[in-house]
Every structure is written in structure tokens, then in C-alpha cells.
């Protein structure tokens, strides 16, 4: 069932974007079933849970941290995390850089942008985003690589609002790319879209979609 769900979504979205199977709270058996269905990218919200699963599962899995990250937890995932989607301050980036240096690796990160109307979502507003990028220009962090932006749309039934929010992230991505990362091919990711709105995200230019319940079923 899980493998069939993955296949169905992949057929629908085509080669691009890439599918992240959001496996938070799911048991190892469910992840193995997804793995056997050729899924190799998994997204977790919590560091401890990701670490436990990393230790038990095949090592060719790409682990993406998509939940809010506390500085004191970075050290646990720094040696292996494939990408951190939820960077929302320069301070956090600097802490990731420090742990990356200890592991002698460059950690790919996305800057999380606040595009929704709900106050509960994390993320940088537009001026804060540019502030972080300007700080990076003045203080380059050699052990982090900014690979793009991440955003979460409002939890609404209105597809027009969701589309407008995704569109705004794509516009921002294009502006940031041309102003700060023109010469860098690695700045290419737009992580947006979840189980209920990933089709709209794909139409609006997502390169990574984060799908959980449509793959694993609801909790």
C-alpha cells in the first residue's frame, strides 16, 4: 500500500520535483516498506526521532530535517543530515556551521520563509530574509550551503490563497537567486507543498514536496 502510494505520487509529479516522504511518528516497518518501494528521501520533524531511525535504517537514505530546529540538537544530526529545511535565523545558521566544521562537512540548508497567514508558523519575513543573506555576505559560513527556500502555505481550503502564497515564495526565490546566488548552481531548491496542496505547489515551481499522510495514511 505504502509503495503503491509513492508510485502514484511519483507518476503524477514526474521526474521533478523530488518527493520527500514525511515519516514523523511512523514506525520503522512503514519506512522500510517505503524504502522497498524505492523511496530514498525521508523527512523528520524531530532530531531524536531522526537519529533513532538513521541508526536502524539503510545508509543510502537521505534524511531531511523539516521541523523547527534547536541549536543544542544540531550536533546529533550534523554528521549525516542531507538537508535542513527550517533555518530561520543567522544565529541558527552559525550554529549549524560550527557543527559542520566539527564533522568536516558542508551542511545543505534552506531558509524558511513565512508565507502563511497563521501566526503559528515559523519562518523569516521578507526583510528578515534579506537581513540573513546580507549577514552571510559579510560573514561567510564555510560549512553551510544555502540551497534554496522553504515555505508552508496557510491551512485553508481556499486553493486561490494557497496558490498565491506559493507564487510569492517562487517570486522571492527568483529575486534572491539573482541578487545573491547568481553564480551558484546549488541554489535551486523550493521546498513547498504537503499532502493537501502539493499539486498546486508543483504547478507553482516546487522542487521538493513534503508528503506524509498520502503515503503513510493518517495518524
N, C-alpha and C positions, 0 to 999 in steps of 0.2 A: 504493500500500500504506500509506504513512505517513498520507496524508489519510483513507483508509478507517478506519484505527485511531483517529484523532482523532474522526471522526464517530461511530464505535461507542461510544467512551467518553462523548462528549457526550450521545448519545441515552440512555445508561444513567443518567447522573447528573442529567439535566435542566438547567434554567436555572441553578440553584445547586447545588453550588459552582462556582467557576471553575477551569478546568483550566490548570495550568502545565506546558508541555512541557519536561521536563528534557533539555537539549540538550548537556550537558557531553560533551566528546570527540567530538561528532558533527560531520561536515563541513558546510560551508555549503550544499551541494546538498540535504542532508537537511532542513536548516532551511527552505530555500526551498520544498521540497515540502510541509512542514507549513504554511508561510505560505500557499501556494496552496490548501491545504485549510482556509483561514480561521482558522488558529491565530495569535493575536497576542500571547500571553504565553509567554515563554521563561525558563527558569531555568538559571543557570550557577553552577558551584561556584568557579571561579577568576576573579579580576579580569582578568588579562591576556587570557584566552580570551574573556571577555565583551566586553572593549574591542575586540578584533580583529573579532569578529562584528558588534558595533554599527556599526563603521565600514563594513562591507561590505553590510549588510542594510537593508531599508526602515526608514524612521524612524518608522513608526507602530507598531513593535513595542514592547511593554512588557517591559523587562528586569528580572528579579528575581534578586538575588544570594542563593543559598540555602546556600552553603558558608561555612566559617569565614573571617572577615574580619580581616586585619591592619590596624592603624591607618595604617601608611605607604602602604597601597594605596588608601585611600578616595578620594584626590584624583583618581584616574583615572576613577572611575565617578560621582563626585558630580554632574557636570553633567547626567547623563541617567538614572541608575538609577531605576526606578519604585518599587522596594521592596527593602529589605534585611531578610531573614528571620532572620538569625543573630546578633542583638545579644545578647551575654551578659555585658555589664558596663556600669557607668555611664561608665567611662573611655572605652570604645569609642563610646558614645552622644555623649559630649562631643566626641570627635574627629570624628564624623560631623557634628555641629552646626557645628563650626568650618569644615569644608569646604563645608557647605551655605550658610553665611554668605558665603563667597568667591564662590559661584556665584549668590548671591541667590535661593536656592530652599529650600523646606522638603522634607526627605527623609523619606518614609514608612518606618517601621521596625516590625519585630515583635521582641518579646523572646523569645528561645529558652529554653524550659523543658526541663529534663532530666526525662523521664518514663519512660525505659527502665531495664532492669536492668543493661545493659552499661556498663562504666566508660569505654568508648572514645568515647561520645557527648558532645558539648559541651552546654552549657546551664546555666541557673540552677536551683538547687533552690528550694523554696517560700520559705524565709526570705530567700535572696539576691534573689529576685524582688521581694519587698516592700521590701527594702533599697534596691534601684534605684529603685523607684517613690517611696519616701519622699525619696530624694535629689533626684529630679526635682521633687517638690513644693517643696523648699527652693531648688533651683537650676533654674528652668525653662530649657529649651533651645529658643529660638525657631525654630531651623532644623531641628528634627526633630519628627516627628509619630508618636506611638506608636499604631499602628493595630490591635494585637492581639497574639496569642501564636503561637508556632510550637513544634512538638514532633515527635520521631521515636520511634516505638514500638520495642520490642526486636525484634531479628532472630530471630524464633521462629516455629515452625509452629503455635503454640497460639493460635487465634483468641480464646479467652476472655481470655488475658493481654493481647493487643493491644487488645481492646475495653475492658478495664479501664483501660489506660494512656490511651487516647483519651478515655474518660469522665472520667478525672482532670483532663485538660487542659481539657475543657469546663467542669467544675465550677470550676476555678481561674479560667478566663476570666470566668465569671459573677460570681465573687467580686470579682475585680479591677475589672471593669466597674462594679459597684455601689459599690465603695469609692473608686475613683479617677477613673472616666471617665463617671459617670452622665449628665452633660450633653453628652457628646461623641459625636455620631453616627459619627465617624470610627473610634472604637474598636469594630471589628466583625469583625475577621478571625481565624479559627482555621486556621492552616496546618498540616495534618496528613494523612497518608496518602500512600503511594507505590504503585508498580506492584502489589506483592503484597498490599497491605492497604487500598487506597483505598475499597473498598466499605464496609468496617467504619467507616472514618473519616467517610464521607458519612452513614452511619446515626447516627453519634455527634456530628454537627454541624459537620463541616469546612466552611469557606467557600472554602478554596483547597486543591487537591490537587496533588501534585508527581509527575508520571508520566513516566518515561523509557523503560525497556525495552519497555513495552507499546505505545509509539508508534513508537520508532525501531528496535526489535529489540535483542537483547543485543549487547554489545561483542564 
